[in-house]
Amino acid sequence: MKIKSVIILLFFACSTINAQSRLSISGLVGYTLQDDINFVNSYYGYIEDGAQYGGVLEYRLIPTISMGVSFMHMDAHVPIYDSYRNQVNQGDDATGLNYLIFEVTKYFGAPGRLTVVTPYIGMGAGMVSLNVKNAGSYTKFAWDGKFGVRIRMTSHIALLAQMQVQSVVQGIGGSMYVGTGGAGVSLDSYSSIYQFTFGGGLAFDL
């Protein structure tokens, strides 16, 4: 009888954990604002504004805490100028930014299938890969922070609205090459890049 009771208790405990610790996947799209870049050798430039999109795979540890991994991609032009305002990478300023971030998210309240509106905040760290036209790829440390609201539409689908900041620490750095064809310059930067994105998407509880 005691064994049966223990089995029943374990069954309900596992059911509760499964109900509270769910896997979800989200698709996101947003608009990223322009950000300036300053270099130590009198060059300067900026990352143009544009669309950013990607997704998040998330696992709910407890009702109000989750861990996950996000991937966000953005295609942008990154013109670089010398001290005479001449663009040194004319025609070669197309750059792809790929953020891979491991995140922890805090939900406020007790989100569940009956909860309609749930605010949240999150932070994470990972890396960004910058693919610069005719200049190769560069991988840098990156972090992000976000806050938003999750609006439940059905028992398994929710609408997301959020604001996010992504930062490339010590931005370019090292010996990044930019230029046109065979001519170019090597740039060094020790200032971080900050990209602010406003967007939203859909979350699917699996």
C-alpha positions as CSV (number, residue, x, y, z in Angstrom):
1,M,0.0,0.0,0.0
2,K,2.9,2.3,0.8
3,I,4.5,1.6,-2.5
4,K,1.3,2.4,-4.4
5,S,1.0,5.7,-2.5
6,V,4.6,6.6,-3.3
7,I,4.1,5.8,-7.0
8,I,0.9,7.9,-7.1
9,L,2.7,10.8,-5.4
10,L,5.6,10.6,-7.9
11,F,3.2,10.5,-10.8
12,F,1.4,13.7,-9.6
13,A,4.8,15.3,-8.9
14,C,6.0,14.6,-12.4
15,S,2.7,15.8,-13.9
16,T,3.1,19.0,-12.0
17,I,6.7,19.5,-13.2
18,N,5.7,18.8,-16.8
19,A,2.8,21.3,-16.6
20,Q,5.1,24.0,-15.2
21,S,8.3,23.3,-17.1
22,R,7.3,23.4,-20.7
23,L,9.4,23.8,-23.9
24,S,8.5,26.6,-26.2
25,I,9.7,28.0,-29.5
26,S,9.3,31.6,-30.6
27,G,9.7,33.4,-33.9
28,L,10.7,37.1,-33.7
29,V,11.0,40.0,-36.1
30,G,11.9,43.6,-35.2
31,Y,13.4,46.9,-36.3
32,T,17.0,47.7,-35.2
33,L,18.1,51.3,-34.7
34,Q,21.3,52.7,-36.2
35,D,24.5,52.7,-34.0
36,D,27.8,54.5,-34.4
37,I,31.2,52.9,-34.3
38,N,34.4,54.8,-33.4
39,F,37.9,53.6,-34.1
40,V,41.2,54.5,-32.4
41,N,42.9,55.4,-35.7
42,S,40.6,58.3,-36.6
43,Y,38.2,56.2,-38.6
44,Y,34.5,56.1,-37.8
45,G,31.3,54.6,-39.1
46,Y,27.9,53.2,-38.2
47,I,25.7,50.2,-38.5
48,E,22.6,51.2,-40.5
49,D,19.2,50.5,-39.1
50,G,17.1,47.7,-40.5
51,A,15.1,44.5,-40.0
52,Q,16.2,41.8,-37.6
53,Y,14.7,38.3,-37.3
54,G,15.2,35.0,-35.6
55,G,13.9,32.8,-32.9
56,V,14.2,31.5,-29.3
57,L,14.1,28.0,-28.0
58,E,13.1,28.1,-24.3
59,Y,12.7,25.7,-21.4
60,R,10.6,26.7,-18.4
61,L,12.5,25.5,-15.3
62,I,9.7,26.7,-12.9
63,P,6.6,28.8,-13.7
64,T,8.5,32.1,-13.5
65,I,12.1,31.2,-14.7
66,S,13.2,29.8,-18.0
67,M,16.5,29.2,-19.8
68,G,16.9,29.2,-23.6
69,V,19.0,30.0,-26.6
70,S,18.3,32.7,-29.2
71,F,19.5,33.2,-32.7
72,M,19.0,36.6,-34.4
73,H,20.1,37.7,-37.9
74,M,20.4,41.1,-39.5
75,D,21.7,42.3,-42.9
76,A,23.0,45.8,-42.7
77,H,25.4,48.3,-44.4
78,V,28.3,49.4,-42.3
79,P,30.0,52.3,-44.1
80,I,33.5,53.3,-42.7
81,Y,35.0,56.8,-43.2
82,D,38.4,58.2,-42.7
83,S,39.1,61.6,-41.0
84,Y,38.5,63.3,-44.4
85,R,35.0,61.8,-44.6
86,N,35.9,59.5,-47.5
87,Q,34.3,56.1,-47.3
88,V,37.0,53.5,-47.3
89,N,34.8,50.5,-48.0
90,Q,32.6,51.9,-50.8
91,G,30.7,49.0,-52.4
92,D,31.9,46.6,-49.8
93,D,30.0,47.7,-46.7
94,A,27.4,44.9,-46.6
95,T,27.6,43.0,-43.3
96,G,25.7,40.2,-41.8
97,L,25.3,40.0,-38.0
98,N,24.4,36.7,-36.4
99,Y,23.8,36.7,-32.6
100,L,23.8,33.4,-30.7
101,I,22.9,34.1,-27.1
102,F,22.2,31.9,-24.1
103,E,19.5,33.6,-22.0
104,V,17.7,33.5,-18.7
105,T,14.2,34.9,-18.6
106,K,12.2,36.0,-15.6
107,Y,8.4,36.0,-15.9
108,F,6.3,38.1,-13.5
109,G,3.3,36.4,-11.9
110,A,2.6,32.8,-12.4
111,P,2.3,32.3,-16.2
112,G,0.0,29.4,-17.2
113,R,-2.6,28.6,-19.7
114,L,-5.1,30.8,-17.9
115,T,-2.8,33.8,-17.6
116,V,-3.5,36.3,-20.4
117,V,-0.8,39.0,-19.9
118,T,2.6,38.2,-18.5
119,P,5.5,40.7,-18.4
120,Y,9.0,39.4,-18.6
121,I,12.7,40.5,-18.5
122,G,15.8,38.6,-19.6
123,M,19.5,38.7,-20.0
124,G,22.0,36.6,-21.8
125,A,25.6,36.2,-23.1
126,G,27.1,34.5,-26.1
127,M,28.7,35.6,-29.4
128,V,28.1,37.5,-32.6
129,S,29.5,36.6,-36.0
130,L,30.1,39.5,-38.3
131,N,30.3,38.5,-42.0
132,V,31.9,41.5,-43.8
133,K,31.8,41.5,-47.6
134,N,35.3,40.9,-49.0
135,A,36.8,41.1,-45.5
136,G,36.0,37.7,-43.9
137,S,34.2,36.7,-40.7
138,Y,34.8,37.9,-37.2
139,T,33.5,36.4,-34.0
140,K,33.1,38.6,-30.9
141,F,31.7,38.3,-27.4
142,A,28.2,39.6,-27.1
143,W,25.4,40.0,-24.5
144,D,21.8,41.1,-24.6
145,G,19.0,42.3,-22.4
146,K,15.3,42.4,-23.1
147,F,11.9,43.2,-21.6
148,G,8.5,42.7,-22.9
149,V,5.0,41.2,-22.5
150,R,3.6,37.8,-23.4
151,I,-0.1,37.9,-24.4
152,R,-1.8,34.5,-24.5
153,M,-4.1,33.9,-27.5
154,T,-4.8,30.2,-27.1
155,S,-3.7,27.5,-24.7
156,H,-0.5,27.0,-26.8
157,I,0.0,30.2,-28.7
158,A,1.1,33.6,-27.3
159,L,1.8,37.0,-28.9
160,L,5.1,38.7,-27.9
161,A,6.0,42.4,-27.8
162,Q,9.5,43.3,-26.6
163,M,12.3,45.8,-26.6
164,Q,15.9,44.4,-26.8
165,V,19.4,45.7,-26.6
166,Q,22.3,43.7,-28.1
167,S,25.9,44.6,-27.5
168,V,29.1,43.6,-29.2
169,V,31.8,44.0,-26.5
170,Q,34.9,45.9,-27.8
171,G,33.1,46.0,-31.2
172,I,35.4,45.3,-34.1
173,G,38.9,45.1,-32.5
174,G,42.0,43.4,-33.6
175,S,42.9,43.6,-37.3
176,M,39.6,43.8,-39.1
177,Y,40.2,44.6,-42.8
178,V,37.8,46.8,-44.7
179,G,38.2,48.3,-48.2
180,T,37.5,48.0,-51.8
181,G,39.1,45.2,-53.8
182,G,42.8,45.0,-53.0
183,A,43.0,48.3,-51.2
184,G,41.9,48.7,-47.6
185,V,42.8,49.5,-44.0
186,S,43.1,47.5,-40.8
187,L,40.9,48.9,-38.1
188,D,41.0,48.8,-34.3
189,S,38.1,49.6,-32.0
190,Y,37.7,49.4,-28.2
191,S,34.2,50.9,-27.9
192,S,31.3,48.6,-27.7
193,I,28.4,48.5,-30.1
194,Y,24.8,48.8,-28.9
195,Q,21.9,47.8,-31.0
196,F,18.3,48.6,-29.9
197,T,15.5,46.5,-31.4
198,F,11.8,46.9,-31.1
199,G,9.7,44.0,-32.3
200,G,7.5,41.0,-31.5
201,G,6.5,37.6,-32.7
202,L,4.7,34.5,-31.7
203,A,5.5,31.9,-29.1
204,F,4.4,28.3,-29.3
205,D,4.2,26.1,-26.2
206,L,5.1,22.5,-27.2
